[in-house]
């Protein structure tokens, strides 16, 4: 414990440097605005900023602090549009709308936003403690993973994310297959060209930033353009952004329990903030809703999902950093950025990059305080941003996306490819094909192939290596379970892997 405390103090020394403090502030501020604007989401925000941060020459530590700030900052930003407009920015905020919007309709939008900010702070802070304590333990355990174990673990990640799409399970698998197909374009590890059709520009494959911005940002712009004819939602009156002592005391244990649950769910590959928020809401409804007030404007119905979805962010960073396995579209984009910096998350990541890891942990403590200080007094300013008309918002997103990609690649071909992926993403949304598995497969596809080849090389071509240890067999069992889950719960309402698509409110 003394070693952990010493490492954390070293992390605070790095995170407190002016550059890193500024980056953390920018991250949570931009994350709040991105999460608040319906349809943008953390995936789009981080993907657009990746080439910009490369162009600015940010250090890896500062870049990771920035992306983490955007990630957990966006979770609170989602609650603003959810509570006041009943328009969840991502699927993880749908549970917040059940009581948050009802509070706003009753003229209690301010207290709803206040409890959301406090719950986000509690969830974020407790989950950072979990990240600090459990990430090193999981990293030490993960050292026993070999190439066969990693290969099966990646299959488990794909099947889990697809399983969580509910009735769209088969479409989730199709999306994963599409992503793997995109990842195979270009030269393989033996420098053999695949699916290039003789085009030299395809020898390097598709850059994951081009694919991500195309699938999410460009397709979202097309959806926004289509939706402008439906009119804008009415902004409800907010009232004073504060809660009573009674409201706080009655919800504090709701926040604590939901934070623990959200963190645990976030650690699971493919689960993420959406599952965490719905589970927390359901659990607390059964535990504390003795008078059936959930769904009618109960502040505890806001506290539970908000604490859970913020806690899930830190939980999701554990498999990302210690196993190199992203559990969501957002962490997949962050993984892609780390790989572009020649940083390979995995069991040795914490050993090889201790300063980076502990600086990230310390910055998340600082960032959560910044979020609380920012959002309680300045929420009125943020609310005015919601009034930006779509005829301004849509072209702005388009310009930023295209300038960001061109500044990074200086390739008009990449702009055309991004546009093509945007059209593909638009039609996938219309046909309810989830987009997150595509990005996950694009990022993990090359790593999956490398581990597959390494495993066969170690076994002299014997495929039995993929069933040669209890750990591999246990992972295969998890794969089977994840494939059977949709059959068991096929009547339950799905929600997950279509984030950050905007649910109909």
C-alpha positions in Angstrom: 0.0 0.0 0.0 2.9 2.3 0.8 4.3 1.7 -2.8 0.9 2.6 -4.3 0.7 5.8 -2.3 4.2 6.8 -3.3 3.4 6.1 -6.9 0.2 8.1 -6.7 2.2 11.1 -5.2 4.6 10.9 -8.1 1.6 10.9 -10.4 0.2 14.0 -8.8 3.6 15.7 -9.2 3.4 15.1 -13.0 -0.4 15.8 -13.3 0.0 19.1 -11.4 2.4 20.4 -14.1 0.9 23.5 -15.8 0.6 21.7 -19.2 -1.1 18.7 -17.8 -3.5 20.7 -15.6 -4.4 22.8 -18.6 -5.0 19.6 -20.7 -7.1 18.1 -18.0 -9.2 21.3 -17.8 -9.6 21.4 -21.6 -10.5 17.7 -21.6 -13.3 17.9 -19.1 -14.6 21.2 -20.6 -14.6 19.8 -24.1 -16.0 16.5 -22.9 -18.9 18.3 -21.1 -19.8 20.2 -24.3 -19.4 17.2 -26.5 -21.6 15.0 -24.3 -24.2 17.8 -24.0 -24.6 18.3 -27.8 -27.0 15.5 -29.0 -25.3 13.2 -31.5 -21.7 14.2 -31.0 -20.5 11.8 -28.3 -17.0 11.0 -26.9 -16.1 8.7 -29.8 -16.5 11.5 -32.3 -14.8 14.0 -30.1 -11.8 11.9 -29.4 -11.5 10.7 -33.0 -11.6 14.2 -34.4 -9.0 15.4 -31.8 -6.5 12.6 -32.4 -5.0 14.1 -35.6 -5.1 17.6 -34.0 -3.1 16.4 -30.9 -0.6 14.7 -33.2 -0.2 17.9 -35.1 0.3 19.9 -31.9 3.0 17.4 -30.7 1.4 16.6 -27.3 3.3 14.2 -25.1 1.7 10.8 -24.6 0.9 11.6 -21.0 -0.9 14.8 -21.9 -2.7 13.1 -24.7 -4.0 10.3 -22.5 -5.1 12.8 -19.8 -6.9 14.8 -22.5 -8.8 11.8 -23.9 -9.7 10.5 -20.5 -11.0 13.9 -19.5 -13.2 14.0 -22.6 -14.4 10.5 -21.9 -15.6 11.0 -18.3 -16.5 14.6 -18.9 -18.9 13.6 -21.7 -20.8 11.3 -19.3 -21.9 14.4 -17.2 -22.5 16.5 -20.3 -24.9 13.9 -21.5 -27.1 14.5 -18.5 -27.7 18.2 -19.4 -29.4 17.5 -22.7 -31.1 14.4 -21.3 -32.6 16.3 -18.3 -33.6 19.5 -20.0 -34.4 18.3 -23.5 -35.2 14.6 -23.0 -32.6 14.0 -25.7 -29.9 11.6 -24.5 -26.6 12.2 -26.2 -25.7 8.5 -25.9 -27.5 5.3 -24.9 -25.8 5.5 -21.4 -28.0 8.5 -20.5 -31.3 6.9 -21.4 -31.8 5.7 -17.8 -31.2 9.3 -16.5 -34.0 10.6 -18.7 -36.6 8.4 -16.9 -36.5 10.6 -13.8 -34.4 13.6 -14.8 -36.8 14.8 -17.5 -39.7 14.3 -15.2 -38.0 16.5 -12.6 -37.4 19.1 -15.3 -41.1 19.1 -16.3 -41.9 19.7 -12.6 -39.6 22.8 -12.6 -36.8 21.0 -10.8 -34.3 20.8 -13.6 -31.7 22.6 -11.5 -31.8 20.1 -8.6 -31.7 17.3 -11.2 -28.6 18.7 -12.7 -27.1 19.3 -9.3 -27.7 15.7 -8.2 -26.3 14.5 -11.5 -23.1 16.5 -11.0 -22.6 15.3 -7.4 -23.3 11.7 -8.4 -20.9 12.0 -11.3 -18.2 13.2 -8.9 -18.8 10.4 -6.4 -18.9 7.8 -9.1 -15.8 9.1 -10.8 -13.8 9.5 -7.6 -14.6 6.0 -6.2 -13.9 4.4 -9.5 -10.5 6.1 -9.8 -9.7 4.5 -6.4 -10.7 1.1 -7.9 -8.5 1.8 -11.0 -5.6 2.6 -8.7 -6.0 -0.5 -6.6 -7.1 -3.2 -9.1 -5.2 -2.3 -12.3 -1.8 -3.3 -11.0 -3.3 -6.6 -9.6 -4.9 -7.5 -13.0 -1.7 -6.6 -14.8 0.3 -9.0 -12.6 -2.3 -11.8 -13.3 -2.3 -11.0 -17.0 1.4 -11.8 -17.4 0.4 -15.4 -17.6 -1.4 -14.7 -20.9 0.2 -16.1 -24.0 -0.7 -15.5 -27.6 -3.3 -18.2 -27.6 -5.0 -16.7 -24.5 -5.0 -13.2 -26.1 -6.5 -14.6 -29.3 -9.4 -16.2 -27.5 -9.8 -13.2 -25.2 -10.3 -11.0 -28.3 -12.9 -13.4 -29.7 -14.6 -13.1 -26.3 -14.6 -9.3 -26.5 -16.2 -9.4 -30.0 -18.9 -11.9 -29.0 -19.7 -10.1 -25.7 -20.1 -6.7 -27.5 -22.3 -8.4 -30.1 -24.3 -10.2 -27.4 -25.1 -6.9 -25.7 -26.9 -5.7 -28.8 -29.9 -7.9 -27.8 -32.2 -8.7 -30.7 -29.5 -7.2 -33.0 -27.0 -9.9 -32.0 -26.6 -11.3 -35.5 -26.2 -7.8 -36.9 -23.6 -7.2 -34.2 -21.6 -10.2 -35.5 -22.0 -8.9 -39.1 -20.6 -5.5 -37.9 -17.7 -7.3 -36.3 -17.0 -9.2 -39.5 -17.1 -6.0 -41.5 -14.6 -4.4 -39.1 -12.3 -7.4 -39.5 -12.6 -7.2 -43.2 -11.6 -3.5 -43.1 -8.6 -4.4 -40.9 -7.3 -7.0 -43.4 -6.9 -4.4 -46.2 -3.3 -3.7 -46.9 0.0 -5.5 -46.3 -0.1 -8.3 -43.7 2.8 -9.1 -41.3 4.6 -11.0 -44.1 4.3 -8.0 -46.5 1.7 -9.8 -48.7 -0.9 -7.4 -50.1 -4.5 -8.2 -49.3 -7.7 -6.7 -50.8 -5.8 -3.8 -52.3 -7.0 -4.4 -55.9 -3.7 -3.1 -57.2 -4.2 0.3 -55.5 -0.9 1.5 -53.9 -2.9 3.8 -51.7 -4.4 0.8 -50.0 -1.1 -0.9 -49.1 -1.1 0.8 -45.8 -4.7 -0.1 -45.1 -7.3 2.3 -43.8 -6.3 4.5 -40.9 -8.5 3.9 -37.9 -9.1 7.6 -37.5 -10.5 7.8 -41.1 -12.8 4.8 -40.4 -13.9 6.1 -37.0 -14.6 9.7 -38.0 -16.4 8.4 -41.2 -18.5 5.8 -39.4 -19.5 8.0 -36.5 -19.0 11.7 -37.2 -19.9 11.9 -40.9 -22.8 9.4 -40.5 -24.0 11.4 -37.5 -24.0 14.6 -39.6 -26.2 12.8 -42.2 -28.6 11.8 -39.4 -28.6 15.3 -38.1 -29.4 16.8 -41.5 -32.2 14.3 -41.9 -33.6 15.2 -38.5 -33.6 18.9 -38.9 -37.1 18.7 -40.5 -38.5 17.3 -37.3 -38.0 20.6 -35.4 -36.1 21.2 -32.2 -37.1 20.0 -28.7 -38.3 22.6 -26.2 -35.8 23.6 -23.5 -37.4 23.4 -20.1 -36.8 25.9 -17.3 -33.9 24.9 -15.1 -34.4 26.6 -11.8 -31.6 26.9 -9.1 -28.8 24.3 -9.4 -28.8 23.0 -5.9 -30.2 20.2 -3.7 -31.4 20.1 -0.1 -29.5 18.3 2.6 -32.3 15.7 2.8 -32.0 14.9 -0.9 -28.3 14.5 -0.5 -28.4 12.2 2.5 -31.1 10.1 1.0 -29.1 9.5 -2.2 -25.5 9.2 -0.9 -25.7 5.4 -0.4 -27.4 5.1 -3.8 -24.4 6.8 -5.3 -21.9 4.6 -3.5 -23.6 1.3 -4.4 -24.1 2.5 -8.0 -20.5 3.5 -8.3 -19.3 0.1 -7.2 -21.7 -1.6 -9.5 -20.8 0.7 -12.4 -17.1 0.1 -11.9 -17.5 -3.7 -11.8 -19.6 -3.6 -15.0 -17.1 -1.3 -16.7 -14.3 -3.8 -16.2 -16.1 -6.4 -18.2 -15.1 -6.3 -21.9 -18.0 -5.1 -24.0 -20.3 -4.0 -21.2 -19.6 -0.3 -20.6 -21.6 2.6 -19.3 -25.0 1.8 -20.8 -25.3 -1.6 -19.1 -23.9 -0.1 -15.9 -26.5 2.8 -15.8 -29.5 0.5 -16.5 -28.4 -2.1 -14.0 -27.8 0.6 -11.3 -31.2 2.1 -12.0 -32.9 -1.3 -11.8 -31.1 -2.4 -8.6 -31.8 0.9 -6.8 -35.4 0.8 -7.9 -35.8 -2.6 -6.2 -33.8 -1.5 -3.1 -35.1 2.0 -2.2 -38.3 2.6 -4.3 -40.8 1.7 -1.6 -43.4 4.1 -2.8 -43.1 3.6 -6.6 -41.7 7.0 -7.2 -39.0 6.0 -9.7 -40.0 7.2 -13.1 -42.0 10.1 -11.7 -39.2 12.5 -10.9 -37.3 10.8 -8.0 -33.8 12.3 -7.6 -32.4 8.9 -6.6 -33.4 7.7 -10.1 -31.0 10.4 -11.4 -28.2 9.7 -8.9 -28.0 5.9 -9.6 -27.4 5.9 -13.4 -25.2 9.0 -13.3 -22.9 7.5 -10.6 -22.8 4.2 -12.5 -22.0 5.5 -15.9 -19.1 7.7 -14.7 -17.7 4.8 -12.6 -17.9 2.6 -15.7 -15.4 4.9 -17.5 -12.6 4.2 -15.0 -13.6 0.5 -14.9 -13.3 0.3 -18.7 -9.7 1.7 -18.6 -8.5 -1.4 -16.6 -8.9 -4.0 -19.4 -7.7 -1.4 -21.9 -4.4 -0.6 -20.1 -3.7 -4.0 -18.5 -4.9 -6.4 -21.2 -4.9 -4.2 -24.3 -8.6 -5.0 -24.7 -11.0 -2.1 -25.2 -14.5 -2.8 -24.0 -16.3 -0.1 -26.0 -16.1 2.1 -29.1 -14.5 5.0 -27.1 -11.8 2.9 -25.5 -11.1 1.3 -28.9 -10.4 4.7 -30.3 -8.1 5.5 -27.3 -6.3 2.2 -27.9 -5.8 3.1 -31.5 -4.3 6.4 -30.5 -1.9 4.7 -28.0 -0.8 2.2 -30.7 -0.1 5.1 -33.1 2.2 6.4 -30.4 4.0 3.0 -30.2 2.5 2.4 -26.8 1.2 -1.1 -26.4 -1.3 -1.5 -23.6 -1.0 -4.9 -21.9 0.4 -6.7 -18.8 3.7 -4.9 -19.0 2.2 -1.5 -19.7 2.2 -0.4 -16.1 5.7 -1.6 -15.6 7.1 0.0 -18.6 5.1 3.2 -18.3 4.5 3.8 -14.6 4.7 7.6 -14.9 2.1 7.7 -17.6 -0.3 5.4 -15.6 0.0 7.1 -12.3 -0.2 10.6 -13.9 -3.4 9.5 -15.6 -4.9 8.2 -12.2 -3.9 11.5 -10.5 -5.3 13.6 -13.3 -8.6 11.8 -13.0 -8.8 12.8 -9.3 -8.1 16.4 -10.3 -10.4 16.2 -13.3 -13.4 15.1 -11.2 -12.9 18.1 -8.9 -12.7 20.3 -12.0 -15.9 18.8 -13.3 -17.8 19.6 -10.1 -16.4 23.1 -9.8 -17.2 23.8 -13.5 -20.6 22.3 -13.8 -22.4 23.5 -10.7 -21.8 27.3 -11.2 -21.5 27.3 -15.0 -24.3 24.9 -16.0 -26.4 27.9 -17.1 -23.7 28.8 -19.6 -23.6 25.2 -20.9 -27.3 25.2 -21.3 -27.2 28.1 -23.7 -24.9 26.0 -25.9 -27.9 23.7 -26.4 -29.7 26.5 -28.2 -27.1 26.4 -31.0 -29.2 25.7 -34.1 -28.5 22.7 -36.2 -27.7 24.8 -39.3 -24.7 26.0 -37.4 -23.8 22.8 -35.6 -23.9 20.4 -38.6 -21.5 22.4 -40.9 -19.1 23.0 -37.9 -18.8 19.3 -37.2 -18.2 18.6 -40.9 -15.5 21.2 -41.2 -13.7 20.1 -38.0 -13.8 16.5 -39.1 -12.4 17.0 -42.6 -9.8 19.5 -41.5 -8.6 17.2 -38.7 -8.2 14.2 -41.0 -6.5 16.2 -43.8 -4.1 17.9 -41.3 -3.0 14.5 -40.1 -2.7 12.6 -43.5 -2.5 15.3 -46.2 -4.3 12.8 -48.4 -7.4 13.6 -50.5 -7.9 9.8 -50.8 -8.4 9.6 -47.0 -11.1 12.3 -47.3 -12.9 10.3 -50.0 -12.5 7.1 -47.9 -13.9 8.9 -44.8 -16.9 10.1 -46.8 -17.5 6.6 -48.1 -17.4 5.2 -44.5 -19.8 7.9 -43.5 -22.3 6.8 -46.1 -21.8 3.2 -45.0 -22.3 4.2 -41.3 -25.5 6.1 -42.2 -27.1 3.1 -43.8 -25.9 0.9 -41.0 -27.7 3.1 -38.6 -30.8 3.1 -40.6 -30.8 -0.7 -40.7 -29.9 -1.0 -37.0 -26.4 -2.4 -37.5 -24.3 -1.4 -34.4 -21.2 0.6 -35.2 -19.1 0.0 -32.1 -18.2 -3.6 -33.1 -16.8 -2.3 -36.4 -14.3 0.1 -34.7 -13.4 -2.6 -32.1 -12.6 -5.1 -34.9 -10.6 -2.5 -36.9 -8.4 -1.8 -33.9 -8.1 -5.4 -32.6 -8.0 -7.1 -35.9 -4.2 -6.7 -36.5 -3.4 -7.7 -32.9 -5.7 -10.7 -33.2 -3.9 -11.9 -36.4 -0.5 -11.3 -34.8 -1.4 -13.4 -31.7 -2.9 -16.1 -33.9 0.3 -16.4 -36.0 2.5 -16.3 -32.8 0.5 -19.1 -31.2 0.8 -21.3 -34.3 4.5 -20.5 -34.6 5.0 -21.6 -31.0 3.2 -24.9 -31.5 4.7 -25.6 -35.0 1.4 -25.3 -36.6 -0.6 -27.3 -34.1 -4.1 -25.8 -33.6 -4.3 -27.7 -30.3 -2.6 -24.8 -28.6 -5.9 -23.0 -28.7 -7.2 -25.6 -26.2 -4.0 -26.4 -24.4 -4.5 -24.7 -21.0 -7.2 -24.2 -18.4 -7.1 -20.5 -19.0 -7.8 -20.9 -22.7 -10.6 -23.4 -22.1 -12.1 -21.0 -19.5 -12.0 -18.2 -22.1 -13.7 -20.5 -24.7 -16.4 -21.2 -22.1 -17.0 -17.5 -21.7 -17.2 -17.2 -25.5 -19.9 -19.9 -25.6 -21.8 -18.2 -22.7 -21.8 -14.8 -24.5 -23.1 -16.5 -27.7 -26.0 -18.1 -25.7 -26.9 -15.0 -23.7 -29.0 -13.4 -26.5 -31.1 -16.6 -26.7 -31.7 -16.5 -23.0 -32.5 -12.8 -22.8 -33.9 -12.4 -26.3 -37.1 -10.8 -25.0 -35.3 -8.1 -23.1 -35.0 -4.6 -24.6 -31.6 -4.1 -26.2 -29.7 -0.9 -26.0 -25.9 -1.1 -25.8 -23.8 -1.4 -28.8 -25.6 1.2 -30.8 -24.1 4.0 -28.7 -23.4 6.7 -29.5 -26.4 6.7 -31.8 -29.1 8.9 -30.5 -32.0 7.0 -29.0 -35.5 8.2 -29.8 -36.7 10.0 -26.8 
